[in-house]
Amino acid sequence: MVCANVTKLHSKLFDLYMRFTQFIFLLNIFIFFSCKPHNLHPYKIEGQQITINDSLKTNTEIDNFIKPYRDHVVKDLDSILAYSAHTYSKSEGDFNTAIGNFMADAVYDQAYPVFKARTGKDIDMVILNHGGIRSIISKGNITTRTAFELMPFENTLVVVALKGTQIDSLISYLCKTKKAHPISKLKLSMDKDFNVIDASIKDKKIDDSKTYYVTTNDYLYNGGDNMTFFKPNDSVYDLNYKIRNVLIDYFKKVDTISPVIDDRFIQIKK
């Protein structure tokens, strides 16, 4: 009798075990299929335009929290660095502008000692882009804010080693685009048909076999404004020096700026 009961007990346990095994199997199948990725597609996208105006109330708690930081930033931006003798705009000048000449010359002045100290080599010329000048310089006090308005981008300086033949391509680009792209130490004149009459770097004829070290920004080096003449090249040096910081450093060391339109890039229409 005892053996019969034990046998029945074993049978029930085995039956429970089989049912439990089936349950686990079915549960795994359910989990597997429920976890499969589904291809979901948006049914409808709705948006609402919220106008930012004086009707939006200031959060006093947040405003009080950021006020010390805002005051510090404003104080730094409004710190006076130099003085501008006149108001300068990139629209004043056909092929070179006073403000563009100032920027290119400032880049040369600040980048030259950095590059010289690192490589022992000389910078031969500078080229920037007309579109990179984002503001005017107003007559009066020049502040840190002026530099941020003039150059709001994070562009940094690079020095590219180019052969004289590539400098020829650079000059052809300037004549073709007919824009006042800022240049320094390069002198260029064109005829009425925009053909090159004369070109020199630091008052010397361009030697096709010579390597010239040209300072520009990383945007132009990578083909910005269709300046494709930088590649290929012998070498490139990243100065890790933002143009905005160049301007700030230059402003700090001068008392007054008074750049002019000159003959570095002109057209002779005779």
JOLIN-V662155 format. One line per field, one symbol per residue. psi: psi as a letter, one per 30 degrees, with the letter a starting at -180 (. if undefined). burial: b if it has 9 or more other C-alpha atoms within 8 Angstrom, else e. Layout:
psi=???
burial=???
This chain:
psi=eeeeeeeeeeeeeeeeeeeeeeeeeeeeeeeefffkkkjkkkekkklkkjkjaffkkkjeeeeeefeeeeeeeeeeegkkeakkflkkkffjkefkleeeeeeeeeeeeeeeeeeeeefglkkelkkakeffjglljlkakkleeeeeeeiflgklklkkjkleeeeeeeeeeeeefhlikklkfkkkklafggkkekklkhgkkkjfflkkjkkaleeeeggkggigffkllelkkjfhjkeeeeeeeeefflekkillkagfjlkjg.
burial=eeeeeeeeeeeeeeeeeeeeeeeeeeeeeeeeeeeeeeeeeeeeeeeeeeeeeeeeeeeeeebeeeeeeeeeeeeebbeebbbbbebbbbeebebbbbbbbbbbbbbbebbbebbbeeeeeebbbbbbbbeebbebbbbebbbbbbbbbbbbeebbbbbbbbbbbbbebbbbbbbeeebbbbbbbbbbbbbbebebeebbbbeeebeeeeebbbbbbbebbbbbeebbebeebeebeebeebbbbbbbbbbbeebebeeebeebbbbeee
